[in-house]
Amino acid sequence: MTPNTTRKLLFRIAMILYIVGVAYLCFANFHKLPDVPKMLFGIRMDKIVHFCMFFPFPVLAFLAYDHLTETPWQALAALISICAFGCIFAGITEIIQGSLPYRRQDIKDFGADCLSICISSLMVFIIDVSKMKKKKTP
């Protein structure tokens, strides 16, 4: 097994573990935990948690599949795909939360998830295109 193949495999495993972790955080019953502050810098704490929870999605997806982006157009297509899949994943978690008796569905949580995914995807895109430009420069 080559080092590149091993790297891809490890990042794909990390992506799967990340998805399992997010699913646990979204679907578990945390009502017996102690109360935490409701706001941080004027932003509801649960929105910050959702933002932080979904921020790694594009990074891990890119690291698992970065060999597919060799041109800026391919990187743009990857950005759009990663954003779409991430937002679909976030939407599915909110729908399932709405069906659980101890959780609730909140469109603002979905908004925080999507904002996080878009910002992280844009950062990954900029880094990827910068990396491509460095490769072309002798």
DSSP file (Angstrom, degrees, kcal/mol; ACC not computed):
  #  RESIDUE AA STRUCTURE BP1 BP2  ACC     N-H-->O    O-->H-N    N-H-->O    O-->H-N    TCO  KAPPA ALPHA  PHI   PSI    X-CA   Y-CA   Z-CA
    1    1 A M              0   0    0      0, 0.0     0, 0.0     0, 0.0     0, 0.0   0.000 360.0 360.0 360.0 127.9    0.0    0.0    0.0
    2    2 A T     >  -     0   0    0      1,-0.1     4,-2.4     4,-0.0     5,-0.2  -0.352 360.0-113.0 -76.1 158.9    1.5    3.3   -1.0
    3    3 A P  H  > S+     0   0    0      0, 0.0     4,-2.4     0, 0.0     5,-0.1   0.871 118.5  52.8 -59.7 -35.8    1.6    6.3    1.4
    4    4 A N  H  > S+     0   0    0      2,-0.2     4,-2.3     1,-0.2     5,-0.2   0.899 109.6  47.8 -67.4 -40.1   -0.9    8.2   -0.7
    5    5 A T  H  > S+     0   0    0      2,-0.2     4,-2.4     1,-0.2    -1,-0.2   0.901 112.2  49.7 -65.8 -41.4   -3.4    5.3   -0.6
    6    6 A T  H  X S+     0   0    0     -4,-2.4     4,-2.6     2,-0.2    -2,-0.2   0.911 110.2  51.2 -62.3 -43.2   -2.9    4.9    3.1
    7    7 A R  H  X S+     0   0    0     -4,-2.4     4,-2.3     2,-0.2     5,-0.2   0.932 110.7  47.7 -60.2 -48.0   -3.5    8.7    3.5
    8    8 A K  H  X S+     0   0    0     -4,-2.3     4,-2.1     1,-0.2    -1,-0.2   0.914 112.2  50.0 -60.3 -43.8   -6.7    8.5    1.5
    9    9 A L  H  X S+     0   0    0     -4,-2.4     4,-2.3     1,-0.2    -1,-0.2   0.913 110.2  49.9 -62.0 -44.1   -7.9    5.5    3.5
   10   10 A L  H  X S+     0   0    0     -4,-2.6     4,-2.5     1,-0.2    -1,-0.2   0.902 111.6  47.9 -63.5 -41.2   -7.2    7.2    6.8
   11   11 A F  H  X S+     0   0    0     -4,-2.3     4,-2.0     2,-0.2    53,-0.2   0.846 110.6  51.8 -70.0 -32.0   -9.1   10.4    5.8
   12   12 A R  H  X S+     0   0    0     -4,-2.1     4,-2.0     2,-0.2    -2,-0.2   0.895 110.9  47.7 -69.5 -38.5  -12.0    8.3    4.6
   13   13 A I  H  X S+     0   0    0     -4,-2.3     4,-2.6     2,-0.2    -2,-0.2   0.913 111.0  51.7 -65.0 -42.1  -12.2    6.5    7.9
   14   14 A A  H  X S+     0   0    0     -4,-2.5     4,-2.5     1,-0.2    -2,-0.2   0.884 108.0  52.6 -61.1 -38.3  -11.9    9.8    9.7
   15   15 A M  H  X S+     0   0    0     -4,-2.0     4,-2.4     2,-0.2    -1,-0.2   0.915 110.0  47.5 -64.1 -43.3  -14.9   11.1    7.6
   16   16 A I  H  X S+     0   0    0     -4,-2.0     4,-2.3     2,-0.2    -2,-0.2   0.927 113.0  48.2 -63.7 -45.0  -17.0    8.1    8.6
   17   17 A L  H  X S+     0   0    0     -4,-2.6     4,-2.5     1,-0.2    -2,-0.2   0.885 110.4  52.8 -63.2 -38.4  -16.1    8.5   12.3
   18   18 A Y  H  X S+     0   0    0     -4,-2.5     4,-2.8     2,-0.2     5,-0.2   0.935 109.0  48.6 -61.3 -46.9  -16.9   12.2   12.0
   19   19 A I  H  X S+     0   0    0     -4,-2.4     4,-2.5     1,-0.2    -2,-0.2   0.903 112.0  49.1 -62.1 -41.6  -20.4   11.5   10.5
   20   20 A V  H  X S+     0   0    0     -4,-2.3     4,-2.3     2,-0.2    -1,-0.2   0.915 111.9  49.7 -62.5 -42.8  -21.0    8.9   13.3
   21   21 A G  H  X S+     0   0    0     -4,-2.5     4,-2.5     2,-0.2    -2,-0.2   0.910 111.3  47.6 -63.2 -43.5  -19.9   11.5   15.9
   22   22 A V  H  X S+     0   0    0     -4,-2.8     4,-2.4     2,-0.2     5,-0.2   0.916 110.6  52.4 -64.2 -42.4  -22.2   14.2   14.5
   23   23 A A  H  X S+     0   0    0     -4,-2.5     4,-2.1    -5,-0.2     5,-0.2   0.922 110.0  48.8 -59.8 -43.3  -25.1   11.8   14.3
   24   24 A Y  H  X S+     0   0    0     -4,-2.3     4,-2.3     1,-0.2    -2,-0.2   0.947 112.3  47.8 -61.0 -47.9  -24.6   10.9   18.0
   25   25 A L  H  < S+     0   0    0     -4,-2.5    -1,-0.2     1,-0.2    -2,-0.2   0.843 115.6  45.8 -62.9 -33.4  -24.4   14.6   19.0
   26   26 A C  H  < S+     0   0    0     -4,-2.4    -1,-0.2    -5,-0.2    -2,-0.2   0.811 122.8  32.1 -78.8 -30.2  -27.5   15.4   17.0
   27   27 A F  H  < S+     0   0    0     -4,-2.1    -2,-0.2    -5,-0.2    -3,-0.2   0.585  92.1 102.3-108.9 -11.7  -29.6   12.5   18.2
   28   28 A A  S  < S-     0   0    0     -4,-2.3     2,-0.8    -5,-0.2    -4,-0.0  -0.297  75.2-113.7 -73.4 159.3  -28.5   11.8   21.7
   29   29 A N        +     0   0    0      1,-0.1     3,-0.3    74,-0.0    -1,-0.1  -0.843  40.1 166.6 -95.9 107.6  -30.6   12.9   24.7
   30   30 A F    >   +     0   0    0     -2,-0.8     3,-1.5    72,-0.2    -1,-0.1   0.125  39.9 112.0-107.0  19.0  -28.5   15.5   26.6
   31   31 A H  T 3  S+     0   0    0      1,-0.3    -1,-0.2    71,-0.1    -2,-0.0   0.699  72.2  59.0 -68.7 -18.9  -31.3   16.8   28.9
   32   32 A K  T 3  S+     0   0    0     -3,-0.3    -1,-0.3     2,-0.0    -2,-0.1   0.475  83.9 102.6 -90.3  -1.1  -29.6   15.5   32.0
   33   33 A L  S <  S-     0   0    0     -3,-1.5     3,-0.1     1,-0.1    -3,-0.0  -0.433  85.9 -91.4 -76.1 155.7  -26.4   17.4   31.5
   34   34 A P        -     0   0    0      0, 0.0    -1,-0.1     0, 0.0     2,-0.1  -0.283  51.5 -92.1 -63.9 154.3  -25.8   20.5   33.6
   35   35 A D        -     0   0    0     -3,-0.1     3,-0.0     1,-0.0    -4,-0.0  -0.372  40.4-159.2 -66.5 144.4  -27.0   23.8   32.1
   36   36 A V        -     0   0    0      1,-0.1     9,-0.1    -3,-0.1    -1,-0.0  -0.780  39.5 -72.0-115.9 163.9  -24.5   25.8   30.1
   37   37 A P        -     0   0    0      0, 0.0     8,-0.1     0, 0.0    -1,-0.1  -0.307  38.6-144.1 -56.1 140.3  -24.6   29.6   29.3
   38   38 A K  S    S+     0   0    0      6,-0.1     7,-2.7     7,-0.1     8,-0.3   0.750  78.0  35.9 -79.6 -24.5  -27.4   30.3   26.8
   39   39 A M  E     -A   44   0A   0      5,-0.3     2,-0.4     6,-0.1     5,-0.2  -0.945  54.3-171.9-132.8 149.9  -25.6   33.0   24.9
   40   40 A L  E >  S-A   43   0A   0      3,-2.5     3,-1.7    -2,-0.3     8,-0.0  -0.939  84.5 -16.7-140.1 117.4  -22.0   33.8   23.9
   41   41 A F  T 3  S-     0   0    0     -2,-0.4     3,-0.1     1,-0.3    -2,-0.0   0.831 128.6 -54.5  55.4  35.0  -21.2   37.2   22.4
   42   42 A G  T 3  S+     0   0    0      1,-0.3     2,-0.4     0, 0.0    -1,-0.3   0.529 116.4 112.8  80.3   6.3  -24.9   37.7   21.8
   43   43 A I  E <  S-A   40   0A   0     -3,-1.7    -3,-2.5     2,-0.0    -1,-0.3  -0.925  76.9-106.2-113.1 135.5  -25.3   34.4   19.8
   44   44 A R  E >>  -A   39   0A   0     -2,-0.4     4,-1.4    -5,-0.2     3,-0.9  -0.351  26.5-131.0 -59.6 135.3  -27.3   31.5   21.1
   45   45 A M  H 3> S+     0   0    0     -7,-2.7     4,-2.5     1,-0.3     5,-0.2   0.837 104.1  59.0 -60.1 -36.8  -24.9   28.7   22.3
   46   46 A D  H 3> S+     0   0    0     -8,-0.3     4,-2.1     1,-0.2    -1,-0.3   0.832 104.1  52.2 -66.1 -28.7  -26.7   26.0   20.4
   47   47 A K  H <> S+     0   0    0     -3,-0.9     4,-2.4     2,-0.2    -1,-0.2   0.880 109.1  49.7 -71.6 -37.2  -26.1   27.8   17.1
   48   48 A I  H  X S+     0   0    0     -4,-1.4     4,-2.7     2,-0.2     5,-0.2   0.906 110.4  50.7 -65.0 -41.7  -22.4   28.1   18.0
   49   49 A V  H  X S+     0   0    0     -4,-2.5     4,-2.5     2,-0.2    -2,-0.2   0.927 111.1  48.2 -62.3 -44.3  -22.3   24.4   18.7
   50   50 A H  H  X S+     0   0    0     -4,-2.1     4,-1.8     2,-0.2    -2,-0.2   0.916 111.3  50.7 -62.7 -42.4  -24.0   23.6   15.4
   51   51 A F  H  X S+     0   0    0     -4,-2.4     4,-1.2     1,-0.2    -2,-0.2   0.948 114.4  43.2 -58.6 -49.7  -21.5   25.8   13.5
   52   52 A C  H  < S+     0   0    0     -4,-2.7    -1,-0.2     1,-0.2    -2,-0.2   0.848 110.4  56.9 -65.6 -34.8  -18.5   24.1   15.2
   53   53 A M  H  < S+     0   0    0     -4,-2.5    -1,-0.2    -5,-0.2    -2,-0.2   0.866 114.9  35.5 -66.8 -37.1  -20.0   20.7   14.7
   54   54 A F  H >< S+     0   0    0     -4,-1.8     3,-1.0    -3,-0.2    -1,-0.2   0.553  93.6  88.1 -96.9  -8.3  -20.4   21.0   10.9
   55   55 A F  T 3X S+     0   0    0     -4,-1.2     4,-0.6     1,-0.2    -1,-0.2   0.874  86.2  52.9 -59.3 -40.0  -17.2   23.1   10.2
   56   56 A P  H 3> S+     0   0    0      0, 0.0     4,-2.8     0, 0.0     5,-0.3   0.696  86.4  87.3 -70.8 -16.6  -15.0   20.0    9.8
   57   57 A F  H <> S+     0   0    0     -3,-1.0     4,-2.5     1,-0.2     5,-0.2   0.915  91.7  40.2 -52.3 -54.9  -17.2   18.4    7.1
   58   58 A P  H  > S+     0   0    0      0, 0.0     4,-2.6     0, 0.0    -1,-0.2   0.877 115.0  53.5 -64.5 -35.4  -15.8   20.1    4.0
   59   59 A V  H  X S+     0   0    0     -4,-0.6     4,-2.5     2,-0.2    -2,-0.2   0.954 113.3  41.7 -63.2 -49.8  -12.2   19.8    5.3
   60   60 A L  H  X S+     0   0    0     -4,-2.8     4,-2.0     2,-0.2    -1,-0.2   0.891 114.5  51.9 -65.8 -39.3  -12.5   16.0    5.9
   61   61 A A  H  X S+     0   0    0     -4,-2.5     4,-1.4    -5,-0.3    -1,-0.2   0.922 112.0  46.8 -63.2 -43.0  -14.4   15.5    2.6
   62   62 A F  H  X S+     0   0    0     -4,-2.6     4,-0.9     1,-0.2     3,-0.4   0.937 111.8  49.5 -64.5 -46.0  -11.7   17.4    0.7
   63   63 A L  H  < S+     0   0    0     -4,-2.5     3,-0.2     1,-0.2    -1,-0.2   0.833 111.7  50.0 -63.9 -30.9   -8.9   15.5    2.4
   64   64 A A  H  < S+     0   0    0     -4,-2.0    -1,-0.2   -53,-0.2    -2,-0.2   0.785 128.6  21.0 -75.2 -27.0  -10.6   12.2    1.6
   65   65 A Y  H >< S+     0   0    0     -4,-1.4     3,-1.7    -3,-0.4    -2,-0.2   0.084  79.8 122.2-131.4  24.7  -11.1   13.1   -2.1
   66   66 A D  G ><  +     0   0    0     -4,-0.9     3,-1.7     1,-0.3    -3,-0.1   0.690  63.3  75.5 -67.3 -17.3   -8.6   15.8   -2.9
   67   67 A H  G 3  S+     0   0    0      1,-0.3    -1,-0.3    -4,-0.1    -4,-0.1   0.623  85.2  67.1 -68.1  -9.9   -7.0   13.8   -5.7
   68   68 A L  G <  S+     0   0    0     -3,-1.7     2,-0.7     1,-0.1    -1,-0.3   0.515  86.9  75.6 -87.8  -5.2  -10.1   14.6   -7.8
   69   69 A T    <   +     0   0    0     -3,-1.7    -1,-0.1     1,-0.2    -3,-0.0  -0.867  40.7 139.5-114.9 101.5   -9.2   18.3   -8.0
   70   70 A E        +     0   0    0     -2,-0.7    -1,-0.2     1,-0.1    -2,-0.0   0.550  69.0  41.3-112.4 -13.9   -6.4   19.1  -10.5
   71   71 A T  S  > S-     0   0    0      1,-0.1     4,-2.3     0, 0.0     5,-0.2  -0.893  86.7-111.0-128.2 160.4   -7.9   22.3  -12.0
   72   72 A P  H  > S+     0   0    0      0, 0.0     4,-2.3     0, 0.0     5,-0.1   0.859 118.8  54.9 -59.0 -33.9   -9.7   25.2  -10.6
   73   73 A W  H  > S+     0   0    0      2,-0.2     4,-2.3     1,-0.2     5,-0.1   0.894 108.3  47.5 -67.0 -38.8  -12.9   24.1  -12.3
   74   74 A Q  H  > S+     0   0    0      2,-0.2     4,-2.5     1,-0.2    -1,-0.2   0.883 111.1  51.9 -67.0 -37.2  -12.7   20.7  -10.7
   75   75 A A  H  X S+     0   0    0     -4,-2.3     4,-2.5     2,-0.2    -2,-0.2   0.894 109.7  49.6 -64.7 -39.1  -12.1   22.4   -7.4
   76   76 A L  H  X S+     0   0    0     -4,-2.3     4,-2.5     2,-0.2    -2,-0.2   0.912 110.6  49.5 -65.2 -42.4  -15.2   24.5   -7.9
   77   77 A A  H  X S+     0   0    0     -4,-2.3     4,-2.5     1,-0.2    -2,-0.2   0.902 111.7  49.2 -62.6 -40.3  -17.2   21.4   -8.8
   78   78 A A  H  X S+     0   0    0     -4,-2.5     4,-3.1     2,-0.2     5,-0.3   0.909 109.5  52.8 -64.4 -41.7  -15.9   19.8   -5.6
   79   79 A L  H  X S+     0   0    0     -4,-2.5     4,-2.5     2,-0.2    -2,-0.2   0.933 111.5  45.2 -58.3 -47.7  -16.8   22.9   -3.6
   80   80 A I  H  X S+     0   0    0     -4,-2.5     4,-2.5     2,-0.2    -2,-0.2   0.917 115.3  47.6 -64.4 -43.3  -20.4   22.8   -4.9
   81   81 A S  H  X S+     0   0    0     -4,-2.5     4,-3.0     2,-0.2     5,-0.3   0.926 112.7  47.8 -63.8 -45.3  -20.7   19.1   -4.3
   82   82 A I  H  X S+     0   0    0     -4,-3.1     4,-2.7     2,-0.2     5,-0.2   0.919 113.3  48.4 -63.6 -43.4  -19.3   19.2   -0.8
   83   83 A C  H  X S+     0   0    0     -4,-2.5     4,-2.7    -5,-0.3     5,-0.2   0.936 113.5  47.6 -60.7 -45.7  -21.6   22.1    0.1
   84   84 A A  H  X S+     0   0    0     -4,-2.5     4,-2.4    -5,-0.2    -2,-0.2   0.947 115.0  43.7 -62.5 -49.5  -24.6   20.3   -1.3
   85   85 A F  H  X S+     0   0    0     -4,-3.0     4,-2.5     1,-0.2    -1,-0.2   0.899 114.4  51.1 -64.5 -39.4  -23.9   17.0    0.4
   86   86 A G  H  X S+     0   0    0     -4,-2.7     4,-2.5    -5,-0.3    -1,-0.2   0.918 111.8  46.1 -63.0 -43.7  -23.0   18.8    3.7
   87   87 A C  H  X S+     0   0    0     -4,-2.7     4,-2.5     2,-0.2    -2,-0.2   0.864 112.0  51.4 -69.1 -35.3  -26.3   20.8    3.6
   88   88 A I  H  X S+     0   0    0     -4,-2.4     4,-2.5    -5,-0.2    -2,-0.2   0.928 110.6  49.0 -64.1 -43.7  -28.3   17.7    2.8
   89   89 A F  H  X S+     0   0    0     -4,-2.5     4,-2.1     2,-0.2    -2,-0.2   0.923 112.2  48.5 -59.6 -45.3  -26.6   15.9    5.7
   90   90 A A  H  X S+     0   0    0     -4,-2.5     4,-1.9     1,-0.2    -2,-0.2   0.905 111.5  50.0 -62.4 -41.7  -27.4   18.9    8.0
   91   91 A G  H  X S+     0   0    0     -4,-2.5     4,-2.4     1,-0.2    -2,-0.2   0.899 108.9  51.4 -64.1 -41.1  -31.0   18.9    6.7
   92   92 A I  H  X S+     0   0    0     -4,-2.5     4,-2.5     1,-0.2     5,-0.2   0.904 108.0  52.2 -63.5 -40.9  -31.5   15.2    7.3
   93   93 A T  H  X S+     0   0    0     -4,-2.1     4,-2.4     1,-0.2    -1,-0.2   0.902 110.6  48.1 -63.5 -38.7  -30.2   15.6   10.9
   94   94 A E  H  X S+     0   0    0     -4,-1.9     4,-2.0     2,-0.2    -2,-0.2   0.904 110.8  50.6 -67.7 -40.1  -32.7   18.4   11.6
   95   95 A I  H  X S+     0   0    0     -4,-2.4     4,-0.8     2,-0.2    -2,-0.2   0.928 112.5  46.5 -62.5 -44.5  -35.6   16.3   10.1
   96   96 A I  H >X S+     0   0    0     -4,-2.5     3,-1.0     1,-0.2     4,-0.6   0.907 109.1  55.1 -65.3 -40.6  -34.7   13.3   12.3
   97   97 A Q  H >< S+     0   0    0     -4,-2.4     3,-1.1     1,-0.3     6,-0.3   0.890 103.3  56.9 -58.7 -37.6  -34.3   15.6   15.4
   98   98 A G  H 3< S+     0   0    0     -4,-2.0    -1,-0.3     1,-0.3    -2,-0.2   0.743 105.3  51.1 -65.7 -22.2  -37.8   16.8   14.7
   99   99 A S  H << S+     0   0    0     -3,-1.0    -1,-0.3    -4,-0.8    -2,-0.2   0.537  90.9  92.8 -92.6  -6.6  -39.1   13.2   14.9
  100  100 A L  S X< S-     0   0    0     -3,-1.1     3,-1.0    -4,-0.6     5,-0.1  -0.706  73.5-138.6 -88.5 138.0  -37.4   12.4   18.2
  101  101 A P  T 3  S+     0   0    0      0, 0.0    -1,-0.1     0, 0.0    -4,-0.0   0.746 102.0  43.9 -68.1 -22.0  -39.5   13.0   21.3
  102  102 A Y  T 3  S+     0   0    0    -75,-0.1     2,-0.3     2,-0.0   -72,-0.2   0.346 111.8  56.4-106.0   4.7  -36.6   14.6   23.3
  103  103 A R    <   -     0   0    0     -3,-1.0     2,-0.3    -6,-0.3   -76,-0.0  -0.826  68.4-143.7-127.0 168.3  -35.3   16.8   20.5
  104  104 A R        -     0   0    0     -2,-0.3     2,-0.4    -5,-0.1    -6,-0.2  -0.969  16.6-118.7-135.8 154.9  -36.7   19.6   18.4
  105  105 A Q        -     0   0    0     -2,-0.3     2,-0.4    -7,-0.2   -10,-0.1  -0.726  30.8-177.6 -90.1 135.2  -36.3   20.7   14.8
  106  106 A D    >>  -     0   0    0     -2,-0.4     4,-1.6     1,-0.1     3,-0.6  -0.954  24.7-156.7-141.0 118.4  -35.0   24.2   14.3
  107  107 A I  H 3> S+     0   0    0     -2,-0.4     4,-2.1     1,-0.2    -1,-0.1   0.797  98.0  59.9 -63.0 -28.2  -34.5   25.9   11.0
  108  108 A K  H 3> S+     0   0    0      2,-0.2     4,-2.3     1,-0.2    -1,-0.2   0.838 101.3  53.3 -70.7 -31.6  -31.9   28.3   12.6
  109  109 A D  H <> S+     0   0    0     -3,-0.6     4,-2.5     2,-0.2    -2,-0.2   0.927 109.0  49.6 -63.6 -44.3  -29.8   25.3   13.5
  110  110 A F  H  X S+     0   0    0     -4,-1.6     4,-2.6     1,-0.2    -2,-0.2   0.896 109.5  52.1 -60.5 -40.6  -29.9   24.2    9.9
  111  111 A G  H  X S+     0   0    0     -4,-2.1     4,-2.6     2,-0.2    -1,-0.2   0.908 109.3  48.6 -62.4 -42.4  -28.9   27.8    8.9
  112  112 A A  H  X S+     0   0    0     -4,-2.3     4,-2.1     2,-0.2    -2,-0.2   0.895 111.8  50.6 -63.9 -40.0  -25.9   27.6   11.3
  113  113 A D  H  X S+     0   0    0     -4,-2.5     4,-2.4     2,-0.2    -2,-0.2   0.944 113.1  44.6 -61.3 -48.8  -24.9   24.2    9.9
  114  114 A C  H  X S+     0   0    0     -4,-2.6     4,-2.6     2,-0.2    -2,-0.2   0.882 111.6  52.6 -67.1 -39.2  -25.1   25.5    6.3
  115  115 A L  H  X S+     0   0    0     -4,-2.6     4,-2.5     2,-0.2     5,-0.2   0.927 111.4  47.7 -60.6 -44.4  -23.3   28.7    7.0
  116  116 A S  H  X S+     0   0    0     -4,-2.1     4,-2.6     1,-0.2     5,-0.2   0.926 112.2  48.6 -61.2 -46.8  -20.5   26.7    8.6
  117  117 A I  H  X S+     0   0    0     -4,-2.4     4,-2.4     1,-0.2    -2,-0.2   0.905 112.8  48.1 -62.3 -42.7  -20.3   24.3    5.7
  118  118 A C  H  X S+     0   0    0     -4,-2.6     4,-2.4     2,-0.2    -2,-0.2   0.920 113.2  46.3 -66.8 -44.2  -20.2   27.1    3.2
  119  119 A I  H  X S+     0   0    0     -4,-2.5     4,-2.1     2,-0.2    -2,-0.2   0.934 115.4  46.2 -64.0 -45.8  -17.5   29.1    5.0
  120  120 A S  H  X S+     0   0    0     -4,-2.6     4,-2.3    -5,-0.2    -2,-0.2   0.893 112.3  51.2 -64.4 -39.7  -15.4   26.0    5.5
  121  121 A S  H  X S+     0   0    0     -4,-2.4     4,-2.6    -5,-0.2    -1,-0.2   0.905 108.8  51.2 -63.6 -41.6  -15.8   24.9    1.9
  122  122 A L  H  X S+     0   0    0     -4,-2.4     4,-2.4     2,-0.2    -1,-0.2   0.904 109.9  49.8 -63.2 -41.0  -14.8   28.4    0.7
  123  123 A M  H  X S+     0   0    0     -4,-2.1     4,-2.3     2,-0.2    -2,-0.2   0.922 111.6  48.2 -62.5 -43.8  -11.6   28.2    2.8
  124  124 A V  H  X S+     0   0    0     -4,-2.3     4,-2.7     2,-0.2    -2,-0.2   0.902 110.8  51.8 -63.2 -41.3  -10.8   24.7    1.4
  125  125 A F  H  X S+     0   0    0     -4,-2.6     4,-2.7     2,-0.2     5,-0.3   0.927 109.8  48.5 -60.8 -46.8  -11.4   26.0   -2.1
  126  126 A I  H  X S+     0   0    0     -4,-2.4     4,-2.2     1,-0.2    -2,-0.2   0.917 113.7  46.7 -62.2 -43.4   -9.0   28.9   -1.6
  127  127 A I  H  X S+     0   0    0     -4,-2.3     4,-2.3     2,-0.2    -1,-0.2   0.912 112.8  50.2 -64.2 -42.5   -6.3   26.7   -0.2
  128  128 A D  H  X S+     0   0    0     -4,-2.7     4,-2.0     2,-0.2    -2,-0.2   0.928 112.4  45.4 -63.5 -46.4   -6.8   24.1   -3.0
  129  129 A V  H  X S+     0   0    0     -4,-2.7     4,-2.2     2,-0.2    -1,-0.2   0.888 112.2  52.4 -66.6 -37.9   -6.5   26.7   -5.8
  130  130 A S  H  X S+     0   0    0     -4,-2.2     4,-2.0    -5,-0.3    -1,-0.2   0.903 108.5  51.1 -61.7 -40.6   -3.5   28.3   -4.0
  131  131 A K  H  X S+     0   0    0     -4,-2.3     4,-1.7     1,-0.2    -2,-0.2   0.890 108.6  51.5 -63.4 -39.8   -1.9   24.9   -3.9
  132  132 A M  H  X S+     0   0    0     -4,-2.0     4,-1.5     1,-0.2    -2,-0.2   0.902 108.9  50.6 -63.9 -40.9   -2.5   24.4   -7.6
  133  133 A K  H  X S+     0   0    0     -4,-2.2     4,-1.4     1,-0.2    -1,-0.2   0.871 108.0  52.7 -65.9 -37.3   -0.9   27.8   -8.4
  134  134 A K  H  < S+     0   0    0     -4,-2.0    -1,-0.2     1,-0.2    -2,-0.2   0.865 106.4  53.6 -65.9 -36.0    2.2   26.9   -6.4
  135  135 A K  H  < S+     0   0    0     -4,-1.7    -1,-0.2     1,-0.2    -2,-0.2   0.868 109.3  48.6 -66.1 -35.9    2.5   23.6   -8.4
  136  136 A K  H  < S+     0   0    0     -4,-1.5    -1,-0.2    -5,-0.1    -2,-0.2   0.778  93.0  87.9 -75.3 -27.0    2.5   25.5  -11.7
  137  137 A T     <        0   0    0     -4,-1.4    -4,-0.0     1,-0.1     0, 0.0  -0.603 360.0 360.0 -75.4 124.4    5.1   28.1  -10.5
  138  138 A P              0   0    0      0, 0.0    -1,-0.1     0, 0.0    -4,-0.1   0.514 360.0 360.0 -72.0 360.0    8.6   26.8  -11.3
